Amino acid sequence: MERIVVVGADAAGMSAAHQALRTAEVTGRSVEVIALEQTSDTSYSACGIPYLVAGLVDSDTDLVARSAAQHRELGVDLRMGTTVTGIDRDRKVVSVTSEFDESSEVAYDQLVLCTGASAMVPDWARDADGSLIDGVNPAKTLEDARYWLDLIAGSGRRGVVVGGGYIGVEMAEALAERGFQTTLATRTRVMSKLDPEMSDRIEEGMRAAGVTVLTDTVVASANAEGGRIRSVTTVSGDTIEADVVVLALGVRPSTSLGAAAGLPIGVHGGYLPDDHQRVADDIWAAGDCCESLDRMTGERIFAPLGTHANKQGRVCGFNLGGDESKRFAGVLATAITRFSSGPTYLEIARTGMNTEVAARFGHDALTLITQSDTASGYMAEATPITVLLTADKLTRRILGAQIVGGAQSGKRIDTVAAALWGEMTVDDLAEMDLAYAPPFATVWEAVQLASRRVSERI
């Protein structure tokens, strides 16, 4: 029997584990799967944490897709509270320490690294002994979510979110919905992977909801009294009072285990699997610890999203189980979020290149912003939608899109993502047969209208 050892029991790890078992049944291979998880949580939706903190999800258990017991019932030997401390590639064993500080080794025939990514924590967020200052924390893990749920009930009413990306915007929404006087401080712009014109629309919406948005702002230090956060100070010397501070500065791949064993690491700090998810002989990797191939640029990028983690884990499992036909085809960095508080409801989405990236990769690109509605103007459902579309002037190929708008705006990005996946032109998208009825769209669907106008402009 071949032993597959999976390190990490969240999205990628358990997708790989179960797919390997299912595929092995079909291919006739005899395998056992051991999964080693450092924490007490498995298979949960980290993307749901801001909504749990906001009170829109009843319990942390609602974010758990499959419990440890359920994994075991389905054939995975899942061992919780187990930390992998080293890999011996010659002997094909991993060194582990249990929650009771007992050390041992686990042999493997195939090793799968699904160690995820860790939140970035600046030095100023820690006290003298290296611990996080009370009231300062990321929002990355389910344990982080529990921390925030325990804290927000009696923590005052001044909240600061440091970071203006997806988690920053979502946690600003969560604090605002909990009644906090909320400030978001970001080094550049809110949602800086969007073009400035689209970022501006998000900032305006957040300010309309009462959030103080500080762009081009870097936090330099934290000020605590009695071990508890009281304020943060920016590089420019401004002080922002705070009862809680959410760290939303991004994540970095957790690859120290493989790096110490001599596995190659990319420029973004992640593993570099091939399209089967193999990184070395008998060693595989999937999920947020990996860099992925950008289908638009051909470069490796770090795109830590649950969609990629599940797909990569599944591809890995197929190959481990003996079906080597499955490959991970790369990413477009398609993503979506929202900001909803008070009078503001904005859906925010993107796919492919922004204007700066298109120029950097040598495209003579045209970018155009088109205003439309999500439904016929005479319908109550109609909300404004702004589409920014970028295309190559020579080939007419679509390069990327961004959407900011009201209810039912955001998921329209998937139409453009499908067009990007198929390497379509603006003319192709403008002529596609998309659905229309007054409650759902205008006669010229918003992304098609944008494509038509870019086509005409070219």
C-alpha positions as CSV (number, residue, x, y, z in Angstrom):
1,M,0.0,0.0,0.0
2,E,1.3,3.4,-1.0
3,R,1.2,6.0,1.8
4,I,0.3,9.6,1.0
5,V,1.1,12.1,3.7
6,V,-0.7,15.5,3.5
7,V,0.6,18.4,5.5
8,G,-2.3,20.8,6.2
9,A,-6.0,19.9,6.4
10,D,-7.8,22.9,5.0
11,A,-9.1,23.5,1.4
12,A,-6.2,22.3,-0.7
13,G,-5.0,19.5,1.6
14,M,-8.4,17.8,2.1
15,S,-9.3,18.2,-1.6
16,A,-6.1,16.4,-2.4
17,A,-6.7,13.7,0.2
18,H,-10.2,12.8,-0.7
19,Q,-9.6,13.0,-4.5
20,A,-6.6,10.7,-4.2
21,L,-8.8,8.1,-2.4
22,R,-11.6,8.4,-4.9
23,T,-9.3,8.2,-7.9
24,A,-7.3,5.3,-6.5
25,E,-10.6,3.3,-6.3
26,V,-11.1,3.9,-10.0
27,T,-7.5,3.2,-11.1
28,G,-7.1,0.2,-8.8
29,R,-4.2,1.6,-6.8
30,S,-3.9,0.8,-3.1
31,V,-3.3,3.9,-1.1
32,E,-3.7,5.2,2.5
33,V,-3.9,8.9,3.2
34,I,-2.6,10.5,6.4
35,A,-3.3,14.2,7.0
36,L,-1.4,16.2,9.6
37,E,-2.9,19.4,10.8
38,Q,-1.2,21.8,13.3
39,T,-4.4,23.5,14.5
40,S,-7.7,22.3,15.9
41,D,-9.7,23.4,12.8
42,T,-10.1,21.8,9.4
43,S,-11.9,22.5,6.1
44,Y,-13.4,25.9,7.0
45,S,-14.2,29.0,4.9
46,A,-11.6,31.7,5.8
47,C,-13.4,33.9,3.2
48,G,-16.4,33.9,5.5
49,I,-14.6,35.3,8.6
50,P,-15.5,39.0,8.0
51,Y,-19.1,38.1,7.7
52,L,-19.0,36.0,10.9
53,V,-17.4,39.0,12.6
54,A,-20.1,41.3,11.2
55,G,-22.8,39.1,12.7
56,L,-24.1,37.9,9.3
57,V,-23.2,34.3,10.1
58,D,-24.5,32.8,13.3
59,S,-21.6,30.6,14.5
60,D,-18.0,29.7,13.6
61,T,-19.2,26.1,13.1
62,D,-21.3,27.4,10.1
63,L,-18.0,28.1,8.3
64,V,-16.8,24.5,8.7
65,A,-17.4,22.5,5.5
66,R,-16.4,19.1,6.9
67,S,-15.4,18.2,10.5
68,A,-12.5,16.1,11.5
69,A,-14.8,13.2,12.3
70,Q,-16.4,13.4,8.8
71,H,-13.0,13.3,7.1
72,R,-12.1,10.2,9.1
73,E,-15.4,8.5,8.2
74,L,-14.5,9.0,4.6
75,G,-11.2,7.3,4.9
76,V,-8.6,9.9,5.7
77,D,-6.4,9.3,8.8
78,L,-6.6,12.9,10.0
79,R,-4.3,13.8,13.0
80,M,-5.1,17.1,14.5
81,G,-2.8,19.1,16.8
82,T,0.2,17.7,14.9
83,T,3.0,20.0,13.8
84,V,5.4,18.9,11.0
85,T,8.9,20.2,11.9
86,G,11.1,18.8,9.2
87,I,11.3,16.8,6.0
88,D,14.0,14.1,5.4
89,R,13.8,13.7,1.6
90,D,16.5,10.9,1.5
91,R,14.7,8.7,4.1
92,K,11.2,9.9,3.0
93,V,10.0,10.7,6.5
94,V,8.6,13.9,8.2
95,S,9.4,14.8,11.8
96,V,6.3,15.7,13.8
97,T,5.4,17.0,17.2
98,S,2.0,16.3,18.8
99,E,0.0,18.7,20.9
100,F,1.4,16.9,23.9
101,D,5.0,17.7,22.8
102,E,5.7,14.1,21.8
103,S,8.1,13.8,18.9
104,S,8.0,11.1,16.2
105,E,8.4,10.4,12.5
106,V,5.9,9.5,9.8
107,A,7.1,7.8,6.7
108,Y,5.7,8.7,3.3
109,D,5.8,7.4,-0.3
110,Q,4.2,10.7,-1.6
111,L,4.3,13.9,0.4
112,V,1.8,16.8,-0.2
113,L,2.5,20.2,1.2
114,C,-0.7,22.3,1.7
115,T,0.6,24.6,4.4
116,G,-1.3,27.7,3.3
117,A,-0.2,31.2,4.0
118,S,0.3,33.3,7.1
119,A,-0.9,36.8,7.8
120,M,1.7,39.6,7.7
121,V,2.2,41.1,11.1
122,P,4.4,44.2,11.4
123,D,6.8,44.6,14.3
124,W,4.8,47.5,15.7
125,A,1.9,45.2,16.4
126,R,3.9,43.2,19.0
127,D,4.8,44.0,22.5
128,A,8.3,43.6,24.1
129,D,8.0,39.8,24.5
130,G,6.9,39.3,20.9
131,S,3.2,38.7,21.5
132,L,0.5,40.7,19.7
133,I,-0.7,43.7,21.6
134,D,-4.1,43.0,23.1
135,G,-6.7,44.3,20.7
136,V,-4.5,44.0,17.6
137,N,-5.0,40.9,15.4
138,P,-5.3,39.6,11.9
139,A,-8.4,38.1,10.4
140,K,-6.9,35.1,8.7
141,T,-7.8,31.9,10.6
142,L,-10.9,30.6,12.4
143,E,-9.0,31.2,15.7
144,D,-8.7,34.8,14.6
145,A,-12.4,34.9,14.1
146,R,-13.1,33.6,17.6
147,Y,-10.7,36.3,18.9
148,W,-12.7,39.0,17.2
149,L,-16.1,37.6,18.3
150,D,-14.9,37.6,21.9
151,L,-13.4,41.0,21.7
152,I,-15.9,43.2,19.9
153,A,-18.6,42.9,22.5
154,G,-16.7,44.9,25.1
155,S,-13.9,46.7,23.3
156,G,-15.1,50.2,23.0
157,R,-16.2,51.7,19.7
158,R,-13.1,52.9,17.8
159,G,-11.8,50.5,15.2
160,V,-8.8,50.8,12.8
161,V,-8.3,48.6,9.8
162,V,-4.7,48.6,8.5
163,G,-4.7,47.6,4.8
164,G,-7.0,48.4,1.9
165,G,-7.3,45.1,0.0
166,Y,-10.1,42.6,0.1
167,I,-9.9,41.7,3.7
168,G,-9.4,45.3,4.7
169,V,-12.6,46.4,2.9
170,E,-14.5,43.4,4.3
171,M,-13.4,43.9,7.9
172,A,-14.1,47.7,7.6
173,E,-17.6,46.7,6.7
174,A,-17.8,44.3,9.7
175,L,-16.7,46.9,12.2
176,A,-19.0,49.5,10.8
177,E,-21.9,47.1,10.9
178,R,-21.0,46.4,14.6
179,G,-21.3,50.1,15.4
180,F,-17.6,51.0,15.4
181,Q,-16.3,54.4,14.5
182,T,-14.1,52.9,11.7
183,T,-10.9,54.1,10.1
184,L,-9.3,52.3,7.2
185,A,-5.6,53.2,6.6
186,T,-3.9,52.0,3.5
187,R,-0.4,52.4,2.1
188,T,-1.6,53.4,-1.4
189,R,-5.2,53.3,-2.4
190,V,-8.2,51.2,-1.5
191,M,-8.2,48.1,-3.7
192,S,-5.0,49.2,-5.3
193,K,-5.1,46.4,-7.9
194,L,-7.9,48.2,-9.5
195,D,-7.3,51.3,-11.7
196,P,-7.4,54.6,-9.7
197,E,-10.8,55.6,-11.2
198,M,-12.4,52.5,-9.8
199,S,-10.6,52.8,-6.4
200,D,-12.0,56.3,-6.1
201,R,-15.6,55.0,-6.4
202,I,-15.0,52.5,-3.6
203,E,-13.4,55.2,-1.4
204,E,-16.4,57.5,-2.0
205,G,-18.8,54.8,-1.1
206,M,-17.0,53.9,2.1
207,R,-16.8,57.5,3.2
208,A,-20.6,57.9,2.5
209,A,-21.1,55.0,5.0
210,G,-19.1,56.9,7.7
211,V,-15.8,55.2,7.3
212,T,-12.7,57.4,7.5
213,V,-10.5,56.4,4.6
214,L,-6.8,57.4,4.8
215,T,-4.9,56.7,1.6
216,D,-1.1,57.0,1.3
217,T,-0.9,56.3,5.0
218,V,1.6,54.0,6.7
219,V,1.3,53.0,10.4
220,A,4.6,53.3,12.1
221,S,3.8,52.4,15.8
222,A,1.2,51.3,18.2
223,N,0.5,52.9,21.6
224,A,-0.8,50.6,24.4
225,E,-1.7,51.2,28.0
226,G,-1.8,48.2,30.4
227,G,-1.0,46.0,27.5
228,R,-4.1,47.1,25.6
229,I,-4.1,49.0,22.3
230,R,-5.1,52.7,22.6
231,S,-3.9,54.3,19.3
232,V,-1.6,53.9,16.4
233,T,0.7,56.6,15.0
234,T,1.5,57.0,11.3
235,V,4.8,57.8,9.6
236,S,3.7,61.4,9.2
237,G,3.1,61.7,12.9
238,D,-0.7,61.5,13.0
239,T,-2.3,59.6,15.9
240,I,-5.5,57.5,15.3
241,E,-7.3,56.4,18.5
242,A,-8.3,52.8,18.5
243,D,-9.9,50.2,20.8
244,V,-9.2,47.5,18.2
245,V,-6.9,47.3,15.2
246,V,-7.4,44.8,12.4
247,L,-4.3,43.8,10.5
248,A,-5.2,43.3,6.9
249,L,-1.8,43.7,5.3
250,G,-1.9,40.6,3.2
251,V,-0.4,37.1,3.6
252,R,2.8,35.3,2.6
253,P,3.2,31.7,1.6
254,S,4.1,29.3,4.5
255,T,7.0,27.5,2.9
256,S,9.7,27.4,5.5
257,L,9.3,23.7,5.9
258,G,10.0,22.9,2.2
259,A,12.6,25.6,1.9
260,A,14.6,24.0,4.7
261,A,14.4,20.7,2.8
262,G,15.8,22.3,-0.3
263,L,12.6,22.7,-2.4
264,P,12.7,25.6,-4.9
265,I,10.9,28.8,-3.8
266,G,9.7,31.5,-6.2
267,V,10.1,35.2,-6.1
268,H,6.9,35.6,-4.2
269,G,8.0,33.1,-1.6
270,G,5.8,30.2,-2.8
271,Y,6.4,26.7,-4.0
272,L,6.6,26.3,-7.8
273,P,4.6,23.2,-8.8
274,D,4.1,22.1,-12.3
275,D,0.7,21.8,-13.8
276,H,0.2,18.4,-12.0
277,Q,1.1,20.2,-8.7
278,R,4.4,18.3,-8.4
279,V,7.3,20.2,-7.0
280,A,10.0,17.5,-6.8
281,D,10.2,13.7,-7.0
282,D,7.4,12.3,-4.7
283,I,6.6,15.8,-3.3
284,W,3.6,17.9,-4.3
285,A,2.1,21.2,-3.2
286,A,-1.2,23.0,-3.5
287,G,-3.1,26.0,-2.3
288,D,-1.9,29.3,-0.7
289,C,1.6,28.0,-0.2
290,C,2.1,28.0,-4.0
291,E,2.6,30.4,-6.8
292,S,0.4,30.0,-9.8
293,L,0.8,30.6,-13.5
294,D,-0.9,33.8,-14.7
295,R,-2.6,32.9,-18.0
296,M,-2.4,36.5,-19.2
297,T,1.2,37.3,-18.6
298,G,2.9,33.8,-18.4
299,E,4.5,34.8,-15.1
300,R,4.2,33.2,-11.7
301,I,2.0,35.2,-9.3
302,F,0.8,34.8,-5.8
303,A,-2.9,34.6,-5.8
304,P,-4.1,33.1,-2.5
305,L,-7.8,32.3,-3.1
306,G,-10.0,29.5,-2.0
307,T,-11.0,28.8,-5.6
308,H,-7.5,28.1,-6.6
309,A,-6.7,26.0,-3.5
310,N,-9.7,23.7,-4.1
311,K,-8.9,23.2,-7.8
312,Q,-5.2,22.7,-7.2
313,G,-5.9,20.2,-4.4
314,R,-8.3,18.3,-6.7
315,V,-5.7,18.2,-9.5
316,C,-3.1,17.0,-7.1
317,G,-5.4,14.2,-5.8
318,F,-6.2,13.0,-9.3
319,N,-2.5,12.6,-10.0
320,L,-1.7,11.0,-6.7
321,G,-4.5,8.5,-7.3
322,G,-3.1,7.5,-10.7
323,D,-5.0,9.8,-13.2
324,E,-2.2,11.9,-14.7
325,S,-4.5,13.5,-17.3
326,K,-5.6,16.3,-14.9
327,R,-3.7,19.6,-14.9
328,F,-4.1,23.0,-13.3
329,A,-4.5,25.4,-16.1
330,G,-3.5,28.7,-14.4
331,V,-5.3,31.7,-13.0
332,L,-6.7,35.0,-14.2
333,A,-6.7,36.5,-10.6
334,T,-10.5,36.8,-10.9
335,A,-11.9,38.1,-7.5
336,I,-15.0,39.6,-6.0
337,T,-16.0,41.3,-2.8
338,R,-18.4,44.0,-1.5
339,F,-18.7,46.8,0.9
340,S,-22.1,47.1,2.5
341,S,-22.8,49.5,5.4
342,G,-25.4,52.2,6.0
343,P,-26.4,53.8,2.8
344,T,-23.6,52.2,0.7
345,Y,-23.9,48.9,-1.1
346,L,-21.0,48.3,-3.6
347,E,-20.0,45.1,-5.3
348,I,-16.4,45.1,-6.5
349,A,-14.8,42.6,-9.0
350,R,-11.9,42.2,-11.3
351,T,-10.2,39.8,-13.7
352,G,-7.1,39.8,-15.8
353,M,-4.8,42.8,-16.2
354,N,-5.3,46.4,-15.0
355,T,-4.0,49.3,-17.1
356,E,-0.6,49.4,-15.5
357,V,0.1,45.7,-15.9
358,A,-1.1,45.8,-19.6
359,A,1.4,48.6,-20.3
360,R,4.2,46.8,-18.4
361,F,3.8,43.7,-20.6
362,G,4.0,45.7,-23.8
363,H,0.4,46.0,-24.8
364,D,-0.8,49.0,-26.7
365,A,-4.0,49.0,-24.7
366,L,-7.2,50.9,-24.7
367,T,-9.1,51.3,-21.4
368,L,-12.6,52.6,-21.3
369,I,-15.1,53.2,-18.5
370,T,-18.7,52.5,-19.3
371,Q,-21.7,53.4,-17.1
372,S,-24.8,51.3,-17.3
373,D,-27.5,49.7,-15.2
374,T,-28.0,46.1,-13.9
375,A,-31.6,46.0,-15.1
376,S,-33.9,48.1,-17.3
377,G,-34.1,51.6,-16.0
378,Y,-37.8,51.4,-15.4
379,M,-37.4,48.3,-13.1
380,A,-37.1,48.7,-9.3
381,E,-34.2,46.2,-9.4
382,A,-32.0,48.5,-11.5
383,T,-28.8,49.7,-9.9
384,P,-25.8,51.6,-11.4
385,I,-22.9,49.5,-12.7
386,T,-19.5,50.8,-13.8
387,V,-17.4,48.6,-16.1
388,L,-13.8,49.3,-16.9
389,L,-12.6,47.2,-19.8
390,T,-9.1,47.0,-21.2
391,A,-8.2,45.6,-24.6
392,D,-5.2,45.3,-26.9
393,K,-5.6,47.7,-29.9
394,L,-3.7,45.5,-32.3
395,T,-5.2,42.1,-31.6
396,R,-8.5,43.5,-30.1
397,R,-8.1,40.8,-27.5
398,I,-9.7,41.5,-24.1
399,L,-7.0,42.0,-21.4
400,G,-9.0,42.7,-18.2
401,A,-12.0,44.1,-16.6
402,Q,-13.1,45.8,-13.4
403,I,-16.6,46.3,-12.0
404,V,-17.9,48.5,-9.3
405,G,-21.7,48.8,-8.8
406,G,-24.8,48.0,-6.9
407,A,-26.6,44.8,-6.3
408,Q,-26.2,42.1,-9.0
409,S,-23.2,43.9,-10.5
410,G,-20.2,41.9,-9.3
411,K,-20.8,38.4,-10.7
412,R,-20.9,39.8,-14.2
413,I,-17.2,39.7,-14.0
414,D,-17.5,35.9,-14.7
415,T,-18.7,36.6,-18.2
416,V,-15.4,38.6,-18.9
417,A,-13.3,35.9,-17.1
418,A,-14.8,33.3,-19.4
419,A,-14.0,35.5,-22.4
420,L,-10.4,35.9,-21.1
421,W,-10.1,32.2,-20.6
422,G,-11.1,31.6,-24.2
423,E,-8.8,34.4,-25.5
424,M,-11.7,36.3,-27.0
425,T,-11.8,39.7,-28.6
426,V,-14.0,42.6,-27.6
427,D,-16.0,41.9,-30.8
428,D,-16.6,38.3,-29.7
429,L,-17.9,39.4,-26.3
430,A,-20.0,42.2,-27.8
431,E,-21.8,39.7,-30.0
432,M,-22.2,36.8,-27.5
433,D,-25.8,35.6,-27.0
434,L,-26.4,36.6,-23.3
435,A,-29.7,36.5,-21.5
436,Y,-32.0,39.5,-21.3
437,A,-35.2,40.4,-19.5
438,P,-36.0,43.7,-17.8
439,P,-35.5,42.6,-14.2
440,F,-32.1,41.1,-15.0
441,A,-30.3,43.2,-17.6
442,T,-30.5,46.0,-20.1
443,V,-31.0,45.0,-23.8
444,W,-27.2,45.6,-24.2
445,E,-25.9,43.7,-21.1
446,A,-23.4,45.9,-19.2
447,V,-20.2,44.0,-20.1
448,Q,-21.3,43.7,-23.7
449,L,-22.1,47.4,-23.9
450,A,-18.6,48.1,-22.6
451,S,-17.1,45.7,-25.1
452,R,-19.0,47.3,-28.0
453,R,-17.8,50.7,-27.0
454,V,-14.2,49.6,-26.8
455,S,-14.5,47.9,-30.2
456,E,-15.9,51.1,-31.7
457,R,-13.2,53.2,-30.1
458,I,-10.4,50.9,-31.4
